[in-house]
Amino acid sequence: MLRIAQTLNGQLLAAMERAFPEAVQQARAAGQPLDPQLAPASKPEFGDFQANGALPLAKPLGQPPRAIATAIVAQLAADPAFGELCEAPQIAGPGFINLTLRPERLAAEVQARLGDPRLGVPAVEVTAAGAPLAPVIVDFSSPNIAKEMHVGHLRSTIIGDALARVLEFRGHPVLRLNHVGDWGTQFGMLITHLKQVAPEALTTADAVDLGDLVAFYRQAKARFDDDEAFQTTSREEVVKLQGGDPVSLKAWGLLCDQSRREFQKIYDRLDISLCERGESFYNPYLEGVVGDLDASGLLVTDDGARCVFLEGMSGKDGKPLPVIVQKSDGGFNYATTDLAAIRYRFGAAPDGDGACRVIYVTDAGQANHFAGVFQVARRAGWIPPHGSVEHVPFGLVQGEDGKKLKTRAGDTVRLRDLLDEAVERAEADLLRRLAEEERTEDEAFIQHAATTVGLAAVKYADLSQNRITNYQFSFDRMLALQGNTAPYLLYAVVRIAGIARKGGDLEAGGQDASPAARLTFTEPQEWALVRELLKFDAVIAEVEEELLPNRLCTYLFELSQVFNRFYDQVPVLKADEPARCSRLALCRLTTDTLKLGLGLLGIPTLERM
């Protein structure tokens, strides 16, 4: 109901200005415009909206807030447009104004959404000059080359994908970037080790399995930590790689290609789209970062390292923390690469992406790192005044014991294994249910349903949590058919599909009567569902702004609950007209909303399960 809220806000503001012109002058003098403080009603009995703007006017006007509310309501009563939208306002408590939309207006809003593939969600407006919108960059997933994706990559990958989907649906051009770890000292030690134990891996594609490559990486790291000679050789190998040695570059390329193909298998399985742009992409720009910072007077040499000291961020000794951009040996680090990335992403084409908003989806442990990098970039002038750079932090995935999720052997859980187990458990649940219901389904149906439910359960269990907190991973909870789970939401869609199979024409619902009498609602369960359905556009706007996918999950769960109460308590197929047609329209809009909402979370739906 975003458009309605905007209209109401304008009507309230005009009523306040007419009732208290002196308040307008006072607000302008204070540099604070009048605010009706319009918000959704906190409880259904208070109506649809509540305006609290009378309360803050009490002191400057020297009047009781209830008297102020009464004057505002009197002005609203004189506005014919308001009368077409709302019933008579009610003043509650010290001066709250409760607003209830007219039933015919609510029905008209439902009618409009029935033929709208966007379900009332407006697309972002283009610029007045008609110029294309600047891109929004979402940086997410970011695994490391020569390492398998593990459970730690799960949150960044699916949170980033969900945010990108919402932004794309709103009409933003989105660049989904995968900032893979494809450069650095680790390649020197891995190549050095492989030359000695598996040289074929450096000259022949896929000569060793990625799992073996991970084992080799661990061996190389152990040698690097304990063997000074190996350290020296590894660093020399890095120098060769950075210097463009063809043999080293070929070995590096093979390692990257092999990892990339394994990553893509996971992305394909999860239906994740990404554009890879690894750390190595920014190598040509690192010297420019140092040069710009030096020219701007921000760069300071401290113990041989070149760094920028942060403002307002101090260490335990009370001294400003530094962001090192060039080490004492002349090498660069993660901060240098991240600064180069920001500089490029906000830079104008063709030497940059020309982004207006850059979103980084990484674990909360990197918050201080990004706070420092963002500050340096702003002080260097690389983030334009209209630009926005945001860190989207998330907590840990924990086991049911509340500790970081590990295998029984204490190792990090591979993402591939976790997804396999989710599908296997979903299949076992389905087979058990089929046996209980004495149903028979072919293997194709079983595999498709189990895969859809299993992967959906993993995604939704993560996305439904406030990303800022840790959450406990539990297959039993996420695969349950009750509660705030993917199977519960998928079953709501299946339930509505069953109505169509029983003879309910969902497509015709609400469209086969005259415009004046298309939708007729009389039952409280109907109106509760109508009001829940009309919240969708505001929820999407909230997710776009706050970057919290759990808000959409909560809405879809509550919508499913309201629909189930409606379906359990009100006849649909056996109802007489015009109630039957109107209730089928609500079923259709519910399934459209669930499908679209789940789709924005990267979750496909089923007709049967």
C-alpha positions as CSV (number, residue, x, y, z in Angstrom):
1,M,0.0,0.0,0.0
2,L,2.9,2.3,-0.7
3,R,1.0,4.6,-3.1
4,I,-1.9,4.9,-0.6
5,A,0.5,5.7,2.2
6,Q,2.1,8.4,0.1
7,T,-1.3,9.9,-0.8
8,L,-2.4,9.8,2.8
9,N,0.8,11.4,4.0
10,G,0.3,14.3,1.5
11,Q,-3.4,14.7,2.7
12,L,-2.3,14.7,6.3
13,L,0.5,17.2,5.7
14,A,-1.9,19.6,3.8
15,A,-4.5,19.3,6.7
16,M,-1.8,20.1,9.3
17,E,-0.7,23.2,7.2
18,R,-4.2,24.4,6.9
19,A,-5.0,23.9,10.6
20,F,-1.8,25.4,11.9
21,P,0.0,27.7,9.4
22,E,2.1,29.0,12.3
23,A,3.5,25.5,12.7
24,V,4.7,25.6,9.1
25,Q,6.6,28.8,9.8
26,Q,8.1,27.4,13.0
27,A,9.2,24.2,11.2
28,R,10.9,26.2,8.4
29,A,12.7,28.4,10.9
30,A,14.0,25.3,12.6
31,G,14.9,23.6,9.4
32,Q,12.6,20.7,10.2
33,P,9.6,20.1,7.9
34,L,6.3,19.1,9.3
35,D,5.9,15.3,9.6
36,P,2.5,13.6,10.0
37,Q,4.4,10.6,11.4
38,L,2.2,8.2,9.4
39,A,2.9,4.5,10.0
40,P,1.0,1.2,9.6
41,A,-1.4,0.7,12.5
42,S,0.2,-1.4,15.3
43,K,-3.0,-3.5,15.8
44,P,-5.9,-4.3,13.5
45,E,-8.4,-2.7,15.8
46,F,-6.7,0.6,15.2
47,G,-7.4,0.6,11.5
48,D,-4.9,0.5,8.7
49,F,-2.7,3.5,9.5
50,Q,-1.9,5.7,12.5
51,A,-0.7,9.3,12.4
52,N,1.2,10.5,15.4
53,G,2.2,14.0,14.1
54,A,0.0,15.9,16.6
55,L,2.1,14.9,19.6
56,P,5.4,16.7,18.7
57,L,3.4,19.9,17.8
58,A,2.0,20.2,21.4
59,K,5.0,22.1,22.8
60,P,5.6,24.6,20.0
61,L,1.9,25.3,19.6
62,G,1.2,25.4,23.3
63,Q,-1.9,23.2,22.9
64,P,-2.9,19.7,24.1
65,P,-2.0,17.1,21.4
66,R,-5.6,15.8,21.4
67,A,-6.9,19.3,20.5
68,I,-4.3,19.5,17.7
69,A,-5.4,16.1,16.4
70,T,-9.1,17.3,16.5
71,A,-8.2,20.3,14.4
72,I,-6.3,18.1,11.9
73,V,-9.2,15.7,11.6
74,A,-11.6,18.6,11.0
75,Q,-9.4,19.6,8.0
76,L,-9.3,16.1,6.7
77,A,-13.1,15.9,6.9
78,A,-13.3,18.9,4.5
79,D,-11.1,17.1,1.9
80,P,-13.3,15.1,-0.6
81,A,-10.3,13.1,-1.8
82,F,-9.6,11.9,1.7
83,G,-13.2,11.0,2.2
84,E,-13.0,8.8,-0.9
85,L,-10.0,7.0,0.5
86,C,-10.7,6.6,4.3
87,E,-13.6,6.3,6.7
88,A,-14.0,8.9,9.4
89,P,-10.7,9.2,11.4
90,Q,-10.7,8.2,15.0
91,I,-8.7,10.0,17.7
92,A,-7.2,7.7,20.3
93,G,-5.2,8.2,23.5
94,P,-3.4,11.5,23.8
95,G,-3.7,12.4,20.1
96,F,-3.2,9.5,17.8
97,I,-5.2,9.6,14.6
98,N,-6.3,6.2,13.5
99,L,-7.2,5.8,9.8
100,T,-9.2,3.0,8.2
101,L,-9.3,2.6,4.4
102,R,-12.7,2.2,2.8
103,P,-13.6,-1.4,1.9
104,E,-14.2,-0.5,-1.7
105,R,-10.7,1.1,-1.9
106,L,-9.1,-2.1,-0.5
107,A,-11.1,-4.2,-3.0
108,A,-9.9,-1.9,-5.8
109,E,-6.3,-2.4,-4.8
110,V,-6.7,-6.1,-4.8
111,Q,-8.3,-5.9,-8.3
112,A,-5.4,-3.8,-9.6
113,R,-2.9,-6.4,-8.5
114,L,-4.6,-9.4,-10.1
115,G,-3.5,-8.3,-13.5
116,D,-0.2,-6.8,-12.5
117,P,3.0,-9.1,-12.7
118,R,4.7,-6.7,-10.3
119,L,1.9,-7.0,-7.8
120,G,1.9,-3.3,-7.1
121,V,5.6,-3.0,-6.5
122,P,6.7,0.2,-8.5
123,A,9.8,0.1,-10.6
124,V,12.6,2.5,-9.6
125,E,12.2,5.8,-11.5
126,V,14.6,6.8,-14.2
127,T,16.4,10.1,-14.1
128,A,14.5,13.2,-15.3
129,A,16.8,13.5,-18.3
130,G,16.1,9.9,-19.2
131,A,19.7,8.8,-18.7
132,P,20.3,5.2,-17.7
133,L,20.4,4.4,-14.0
134,A,23.8,4.0,-12.5
135,P,24.5,0.4,-11.5
136,V,24.3,-1.1,-8.0
137,I,27.2,-3.5,-7.3
138,V,26.6,-6.4,-4.9
139,D,29.9,-8.1,-4.0
140,F,29.2,-11.5,-2.5
141,S,30.3,-15.2,-2.2
142,S,34.0,-14.6,-2.8
143,P,35.6,-18.1,-2.3
144,N,39.3,-18.7,-2.5
145,I,41.0,-20.4,-5.4
146,A,42.4,-23.9,-4.5
147,K,40.0,-24.2,-1.7
148,E,36.6,-25.9,-1.7
149,M,33.5,-23.9,-0.9
150,H,32.4,-24.6,2.7
151,V,29.5,-23.7,4.9
152,G,31.1,-20.3,5.6
153,H,30.4,-19.3,2.0
154,L,26.8,-20.2,2.3
155,R,25.5,-17.0,4.0
156,S,27.4,-14.6,1.7
157,T,26.3,-16.5,-1.4
158,I,22.6,-16.7,-0.7
159,I,22.2,-13.4,1.1
160,G,24.0,-11.6,-1.7
161,D,21.9,-13.4,-4.3
162,A,18.6,-12.5,-2.6
163,L,19.6,-8.8,-2.2
164,A,20.6,-8.7,-5.9
165,R,17.3,-10.3,-6.9
166,V,15.3,-7.7,-5.0
167,L,17.3,-4.8,-6.4
168,E,16.9,-6.2,-9.9
169,F,13.2,-6.6,-9.5
170,R,13.0,-2.9,-8.4
171,G,14.6,-2.0,-11.7
172,H,18.1,-1.3,-10.7
173,P,20.9,-2.4,-13.1
174,V,22.8,-4.8,-10.8
175,L,26.4,-6.0,-11.2
176,R,26.9,-9.2,-9.2
177,L,30.6,-9.4,-8.5
178,N,32.5,-12.4,-7.2
179,H,35.6,-11.1,-5.6
180,V,37.4,-14.4,-5.6
181,G,40.8,-14.8,-3.8
182,D,42.9,-15.6,-6.8
183,W,46.2,-13.8,-6.0
184,G,48.7,-13.6,-3.2
185,T,51.4,-15.5,-1.3
186,Q,49.3,-18.6,-1.1
187,F,49.9,-19.3,-4.8
188,G,53.6,-19.0,-4.4
189,M,53.7,-21.7,-1.7
190,L,51.1,-23.9,-3.5
191,I,52.9,-23.8,-6.9
192,T,56.3,-24.5,-5.1
193,H,54.8,-27.5,-3.3
194,L,53.1,-28.9,-6.4
195,K,56.3,-28.7,-8.4
196,Q,57.8,-31.2,-6.0
197,V,54.8,-33.5,-5.3
198,A,52.5,-33.3,-8.3
199,P,54.1,-31.3,-11.1
200,E,51.5,-32.6,-13.6
201,A,49.0,-30.4,-11.9
202,L,50.9,-27.3,-13.1
203,T,50.9,-28.3,-16.8
204,T,47.8,-30.4,-17.3
205,A,44.2,-29.4,-16.7
206,D,42.4,-31.3,-13.9
207,A,45.5,-33.6,-13.3
208,V,44.4,-33.7,-9.7
209,D,41.0,-33.5,-8.1
210,L,40.1,-30.3,-6.3
211,G,39.8,-32.3,-3.1
212,D,43.4,-33.4,-3.5
213,L,44.3,-29.8,-4.4
214,V,42.9,-28.7,-1.0
215,A,45.0,-31.4,0.7
216,F,48.1,-30.2,-1.1
217,Y,47.3,-26.6,-0.1
218,R,47.2,-27.7,3.6
219,Q,50.5,-29.5,3.2
220,A,52.0,-26.4,1.5
221,K,50.8,-24.2,4.4
222,A,52.3,-26.5,7.0
223,R,55.6,-26.4,5.1
224,F,55.5,-22.7,4.8
225,D,55.0,-22.2,8.5
226,D,57.8,-24.6,9.5
227,D,60.4,-24.5,6.7
228,E,62.4,-21.3,6.1
229,A,63.9,-22.6,2.9
230,F,60.4,-23.4,1.6
231,Q,59.3,-19.9,2.6
232,T,62.1,-18.3,0.6
233,T,61.3,-20.4,-2.5
234,S,57.6,-19.7,-2.2
235,R,58.2,-15.9,-2.0
236,E,60.5,-16.2,-5.1
237,E,57.7,-17.9,-6.9
238,V,55.3,-15.1,-6.0
239,V,57.8,-12.6,-7.5
240,K,57.9,-14.7,-10.7
241,L,54.1,-14.8,-10.8
242,Q,53.9,-11.0,-10.3
243,G,56.6,-10.5,-12.9
244,G,54.6,-12.4,-15.5
245,D,56.7,-15.5,-15.8
246,P,54.9,-17.6,-18.4
247,V,55.4,-20.9,-16.6
248,S,54.2,-19.5,-13.3
249,L,51.2,-17.8,-15.0
250,K,50.2,-21.0,-16.7
251,A,50.3,-22.9,-13.5
252,W,48.3,-20.2,-11.8
253,G,45.7,-20.2,-14.6
254,L,45.2,-24.0,-14.4
255,L,44.6,-23.8,-10.7
256,C,42.1,-20.9,-11.1
257,D,40.3,-22.7,-13.9
258,Q,39.9,-25.9,-12.0
259,S,38.6,-24.1,-8.9
260,R,36.3,-22.0,-11.0
261,R,34.6,-25.0,-12.5
262,E,34.0,-26.5,-9.1
263,F,32.6,-23.3,-7.8
264,Q,30.2,-23.1,-10.8
265,K,28.8,-26.5,-10.0
266,I,27.6,-25.1,-6.6
267,Y,26.3,-21.9,-8.2
268,D,24.4,-23.8,-10.8
269,R,22.9,-26.0,-8.2
270,L,21.8,-23.0,-6.1
271,D,20.7,-21.0,-9.2
272,I,23.2,-18.2,-8.4
273,S,24.4,-15.9,-11.1
274,L,27.8,-14.1,-10.6
275,C,30.4,-12.2,-12.6
276,E,33.8,-13.2,-11.5
277,R,36.2,-10.4,-10.9
278,G,39.0,-11.6,-8.6
279,E,41.7,-9.8,-6.7
280,S,44.0,-10.2,-9.6
281,F,41.8,-7.9,-11.7
282,Y,42.9,-4.9,-9.6
283,N,46.7,-5.6,-9.8
284,P,47.2,-2.9,-12.5
285,Y,45.5,-0.3,-10.3
286,L,47.4,-0.8,-7.0
287,E,50.2,1.7,-7.8
288,G,47.6,4.2,-8.7
289,V,45.9,3.8,-5.3
290,V,49.2,4.6,-3.5
291,G,49.9,7.5,-5.9
292,D,46.5,9.1,-5.3
293,L,46.7,8.8,-1.6
294,D,50.2,10.2,-1.6
295,A,49.2,13.1,-3.8
296,S,46.2,13.9,-1.5
297,G,48.5,14.1,1.5
298,L,46.9,11.2,3.3
299,L,49.8,8.8,3.1
300,V,52.2,8.5,6.0
301,T,55.3,6.3,6.2
302,D,55.5,4.4,9.5
303,D,58.2,1.8,10.2
304,G,58.8,1.6,6.5
305,A,55.2,0.9,5.6
306,R,53.0,3.4,3.8
307,C,49.6,3.8,5.5
308,V,46.7,6.1,6.2
309,F,45.9,6.8,9.9
310,L,42.1,6.6,10.6
311,E,40.1,9.3,12.2
312,G,38.0,8.3,15.2
313,M,39.3,4.7,15.2
314,S,42.0,4.0,17.8
315,G,43.8,1.0,19.1
316,K,44.1,-0.2,22.7
317,D,47.0,2.2,23.2
318,G,44.7,5.1,22.2
319,K,46.6,5.9,19.0
320,P,44.9,6.1,15.6
321,L,44.7,2.8,13.8
322,P,46.5,2.6,10.4
323,V,45.3,1.2,7.2
324,I,48.5,-0.2,5.6
325,V,48.4,0.2,1.8
326,Q,52.0,-0.8,1.0
327,K,54.1,-3.0,3.2
328,S,57.7,-2.2,4.1
329,D,58.9,-4.7,1.5
330,G,57.0,-2.8,-1.2
331,G,54.2,-5.4,-1.4
332,F,50.5,-4.8,-1.3
333,N,47.7,-6.3,0.8
334,Y,44.0,-6.9,1.0
335,A,43.3,-3.3,2.0
336,T,45.1,-2.0,-1.1
337,T,43.1,-4.3,-3.3
338,D,39.8,-3.3,-1.7
339,L,40.7,0.4,-2.1
340,A,41.5,-0.2,-5.7
341,A,38.2,-2.0,-6.1
342,I,36.2,0.9,-4.6
343,R,38.1,3.4,-6.8
344,Y,37.3,1.4,-9.9
345,R,33.7,0.6,-9.0
346,F,32.8,4.3,-8.5
347,G,35.0,5.4,-11.3
348,A,33.4,6.6,-14.5
349,A,33.4,4.3,-17.6
350,P,35.4,3.2,-19.5
351,D,37.9,3.1,-16.6
352,G,35.4,2.1,-14.0
353,D,31.9,0.8,-13.3
354,G,30.2,4.2,-12.6
355,A,28.3,2.7,-9.7
356,C,26.0,4.6,-7.4
357,R,25.8,2.0,-4.6
358,V,28.3,-0.7,-3.7
359,I,27.2,-3.4,-1.2
360,Y,29.7,-5.9,0.4
361,V,28.2,-9.1,1.8
362,T,30.8,-10.6,4.1
363,D,31.0,-11.9,7.7
364,A,30.7,-9.6,10.6
365,G,34.4,-10.2,11.5
366,Q,35.4,-8.0,8.6
367,A,33.4,-5.0,9.9
368,N,36.5,-3.1,11.2
369,H,38.4,-3.8,8.0
370,F,35.7,-2.3,5.8
371,A,35.1,0.6,8.1
372,G,38.7,1.6,7.7
373,V,38.8,1.0,4.0
374,F,35.5,3.0,3.5
375,Q,36.9,5.9,5.5
376,V,40.1,6.1,3.5
377,A,38.1,5.9,0.2
378,R,35.9,8.7,1.3
379,R,38.7,10.9,2.4
380,A,40.5,10.2,-0.9
381,G,37.4,11.4,-2.8
382,W,36.8,8.1,-4.5
383,I,33.2,7.8,-3.3
384,P,31.1,10.5,-5.0
385,P,28.7,12.6,-2.9
386,H,25.7,10.7,-4.3
387,G,27.5,7.4,-3.8
388,S,26.7,4.8,-1.1
389,V,29.0,2.1,0.1
390,E,27.6,-0.4,2.6
391,H,28.9,-3.4,4.5
392,V,26.2,-6.1,4.9
393,P,27.6,-8.2,7.8
394,F,26.3,-11.6,8.8
395,G,26.9,-13.9,11.8
396,L,28.2,-17.5,12.0
397,V,26.5,-20.7,11.0
398,Q,26.5,-22.8,14.2
399,G,25.8,-26.4,15.0
400,E,23.0,-27.3,17.3
401,D,25.5,-27.2,20.2
402,G,25.9,-23.5,19.6
403,K,29.5,-23.8,18.3
404,K,30.8,-23.1,14.8
405,L,29.4,-25.8,12.5
406,K,32.0,-28.6,12.0
407,T,32.0,-32.2,10.8
408,R,32.3,-34.9,13.5
409,A,36.0,-35.1,12.7
410,G,36.2,-31.4,13.5
411,D,36.7,-30.2,9.9
412,T,34.9,-27.4,8.1
413,V,31.7,-28.7,6.5
414,R,32.0,-28.7,2.7
415,L,29.1,-26.8,1.1
416,R,28.6,-29.6,-1.5
417,D,28.2,-32.2,1.3
418,L,25.7,-30.0,3.2
419,L,23.5,-29.6,0.1
420,D,23.7,-33.3,-0.7
421,E,22.5,-34.1,2.8
422,A,19.7,-31.6,2.6
423,V,18.4,-33.2,-0.5
424,E,18.8,-36.8,0.9
425,R,16.8,-35.9,4.0
426,A,14.1,-34.2,2.0
427,E,13.8,-37.3,-0.2
428,A,13.6,-39.5,2.9
429,D,10.8,-37.2,4.3
430,L,8.9,-37.4,1.0
431,L,9.2,-41.2,0.8
432,R,7.9,-41.5,4.3
433,R,5.0,-39.2,3.6
434,L,4.1,-41.0,0.4
435,A,4.0,-44.3,2.3
436,E,1.8,-42.8,5.0
437,E,-0.6,-41.4,2.3
438,E,-0.4,-44.6,0.2
439,R,0.6,-42.4,-2.8
440,T,2.8,-43.6,-5.7
441,E,5.0,-41.2,-7.6
442,D,7.6,-41.7,-10.3
443,E,11.3,-41.3,-9.7
444,A,11.4,-38.0,-11.7
445,F,8.8,-36.4,-9.4
446,I,10.5,-37.6,-6.3
447,Q,13.9,-36.3,-7.3
448,H,12.6,-32.9,-8.5
449,A,10.5,-32.4,-5.3
450,A,13.3,-33.6,-3.0
451,T,15.9,-31.4,-4.7
452,T,13.6,-28.3,-4.7
453,V,12.5,-28.8,-1.0
454,G,16.0,-29.7,0.2
455,L,17.8,-26.7,-1.3
456,A,14.9,-24.4,-0.5
457,A,15.1,-25.4,3.1
458,V,18.8,-24.6,3.4
459,K,18.3,-21.2,1.7
460,Y,15.2,-20.2,3.6
461,A,16.6,-21.3,7.0
462,D,19.5,-18.9,6.5
463,L,17.5,-16.0,4.9
464,S,14.8,-16.1,7.5
465,Q,17.3,-15.3,10.3
466,N,18.3,-11.8,11.0
467,R,21.6,-11.9,9.1
468,I,23.4,-9.9,11.8
469,T,23.1,-12.7,14.3
470,N,24.6,-16.2,14.4
471,Y,22.1,-19.0,13.8
472,Q,22.0,-22.7,14.6
473,F,21.9,-25.0,11.6
474,S,19.3,-27.9,12.0
475,F,18.1,-30.1,9.2
476,D,15.2,-31.2,11.4
477,R,13.9,-27.7,11.9
478,M,14.5,-26.4,8.4
479,L,12.7,-29.4,6.8
480,A,9.7,-29.3,9.1
481,L,6.3,-28.8,7.5
482,Q,5.3,-26.6,10.4
483,G,6.7,-23.2,11.4
484,N,8.6,-20.6,9.6
485,T,10.2,-23.0,7.1
486,A,10.5,-23.3,3.3
487,P,8.4,-26.6,3.3
488,Y,5.6,-24.7,5.1
489,L,5.6,-21.9,2.5
490,L,5.9,-24.3,-0.4
491,Y,3.0,-26.3,0.9
492,A,0.8,-23.2,1.0
493,V,1.5,-22.8,-2.8
494,V,0.7,-26.5,-3.3
495,R,-2.5,-26.1,-1.4
496,I,-3.7,-23.3,-3.7
497,A,-2.7,-25.3,-6.7
498,G,-4.9,-28.1,-5.4
499,I,-7.9,-25.7,-5.5
500,A,-7.3,-25.2,-9.2
501,R,-7.1,-29.0,-9.7
502,K,-10.4,-29.4,-7.9
503,G,-12.1,-27.0,-10.4
504,G,-11.4,-23.5,-9.1
505,D,-10.5,-21.2,-12.0
506,L,-7.9,-19.0,-10.4
507,E,-7.3,-17.0,-13.6
508,A,-10.9,-16.0,-13.8
509,G,-11.2,-15.1,-10.2
510,G,-12.2,-11.5,-9.9
511,Q,-12.2,-10.9,-13.6
512,D,-15.5,-12.2,-14.9
513,A,-17.9,-9.6,-13.4
514,S,-18.6,-5.9,-14.0
515,P,-16.0,-3.5,-12.7
516,A,-18.4,-2.2,-10.0
517,A,-19.1,-5.7,-8.6
518,R,-16.0,-7.7,-9.3
519,L,-14.8,-8.3,-5.8
520,T,-17.1,-8.7,-2.8
521,F,-15.7,-9.4,0.7
522,T,-17.8,-9.8,3.8
523,E,-15.9,-12.1,6.2
524,P,-13.2,-10.9,8.6
525,Q,-10.9,-13.7,7.4
526,E,-11.2,-12.2,3.9
527,W,-10.4,-8.7,5.0
528,A,-7.4,-10.0,7.0
529,L,-6.0,-11.7,3.9
530,V,-6.7,-8.6,1.8
531,R,-4.8,-6.4,4.1
532,E,-1.9,-8.9,4.4
533,L,-1.6,-9.2,0.6
534,L,-1.5,-5.4,0.2
535,K,1.6,-5.1,2.4
536,F,3.9,-6.7,-0.2
537,D,5.1,-3.5,-1.9
538,A,6.1,-1.9,1.4
539,V,8.0,-5.0,2.4
540,I,10.0,-5.0,-0.8
541,A,10.9,-1.4,-0.4
542,E,12.0,-2.1,3.2
543,V,14.3,-5.0,2.0
544,E,15.8,-2.7,-0.7
545,E,16.6,0.0,1.9
546,E,17.6,-2.1,4.9
547,L,19.1,-5.0,3.1
548,L,17.5,-7.5,5.5
549,P,16.0,-10.5,3.5
550,N,14.5,-11.9,6.7
551,R,11.9,-9.1,6.5
552,L,10.6,-10.7,3.3
553,C,10.7,-14.2,4.9
554,T,8.7,-13.0,7.9
555,Y,6.1,-11.4,5.6
556,L,5.7,-14.6,3.5
557,F,5.3,-16.7,6.6
558,E,2.7,-14.4,8.0
559,L,0.9,-14.3,4.7
560,S,0.8,-18.1,4.6
561,Q,-0.6,-18.2,8.1
562,V,-3.3,-15.7,7.3
563,F,-4.2,-17.6,4.1
564,N,-4.4,-20.9,5.9
565,R,-6.8,-19.5,8.5
566,F,-8.9,-18.0,5.6
567,Y,-8.9,-21.3,3.7
568,D,-9.7,-23.4,6.8
569,Q,-12.5,-21.1,8.0
570,V,-14.2,-19.9,4.9
571,P,-15.5,-22.0,2.0
572,V,-14.1,-21.3,-1.4
573,L,-15.2,-23.8,-4.0
574,K,-18.5,-24.4,-2.3
575,A,-19.3,-20.8,-1.8
576,D,-22.1,-19.1,-3.8
577,E,-21.4,-16.2,-6.2
578,P,-20.2,-13.5,-6.0
579,A,-18.3,-14.8,-2.9
580,R,-16.8,-17.8,-4.8
581,C,-15.3,-15.6,-7.5
582,S,-13.9,-13.1,-5.0
583,R,-12.4,-15.8,-2.8
584,L,-10.7,-17.5,-5.8
585,A,-9.2,-14.1,-6.6
586,L,-7.7,-14.0,-3.1
587,C,-6.3,-17.5,-3.7
588,R,-4.8,-16.4,-7.0
589,L,-3.2,-13.3,-5.5
590,T,-1.9,-15.2,-2.6
591,T,-0.1,-17.8,-4.8
592,D,1.2,-15.1,-7.1
593,T,2.6,-13.2,-4.1
594,L,4.2,-16.3,-2.5
595,K,5.7,-17.4,-5.9
596,L,7.1,-13.9,-6.5
597,G,8.4,-13.5,-3.0
598,L,10.0,-16.9,-2.9
599,G,11.5,-16.2,-6.3
600,L,13.1,-13.1,-5.0
601,L,14.7,-15.3,-2.3
602,G,16.0,-17.6,-5.0
603,I,13.5,-20.4,-4.2
604,P,11.4,-22.0,-6.9
605,T,8.0,-23.4,-6.0
606,L,6.1,-26.7,-6.7
607,E,2.6,-27.6,-7.8
608,R,2.7,-30.8,-5.8
609,M,4.9,-32.2,-3.1
